[in-house]
């Protein structure tokens, strides 16, 4: 693997940041995951715009989009894969050991690895921990990801691929790395950004392309929904066939199937929607 680190490509063994980088010591960083297909990134402009919003939310300087695009192109060219997970990480850079940020400038890392296509349907669990919809990091895609690591580990222990969080008001929020949609009476609903969920790129496209509604939803909607599906960069749209101990209708429901078809068609027509 060839990785972009602060201005140039490096071999894996030489791709290094200081152990005093603020992204490592206190999680002071933001990131984006971009899907690539046959060397072409999907929705890169939207991802770069969100990278900037997240950086501003942390008080970091705006990333240079031209530099990031150059790094992305170099990494894709150096690591040919059929289906890839491109990771753009932007941190506070070399800093003191505490929460104060240093004045040495930011760090930029871009890496790419190959992935397999996700299955069309999956199982999820709910977890007792909450998202804080009023927190300083609400809605930002930061490298402070330990909550997601813990929740996803529990999901794996229980034979699921994702864990769903409520927020502090016990309203449906999001998954560890996905947004959640429910189908009620033939209509598609997803929690609003005000719930504390990440404004997912795939989420936004799914809302735009399927006519889904942003709706404040209680957690127990998961026990009533006719269909449930997840969205994320690598999932696109993925049906949910089991939630905790509840088995949903076997296979993929008709509304979800239509949404999957629409998304695949629209995404295939425009790589940077």
Protein Blocks (a to p, Z undefined) as FASTA:
>chain_A
ZZdeehiacdfklmccdfkbfklmnopacddddddeehiaehklmmmmmmmmmmmmnopa
cddfklmmmmmmmmmmmmccfbdcddddddebjadfblbdcfebpaddddddddddddfb
dcddddfbdcdfkbmkgoiacfblmlmmmmmmmmmmnopabdcdddfkopafbdfkbccd
ddeehiacdddfknopacdfklmmmmmmnopacddddfklmmmpmbdcdddfklopaddf
bghjbccdehjdfklmmmmmmmmmmmmmpmbZZ
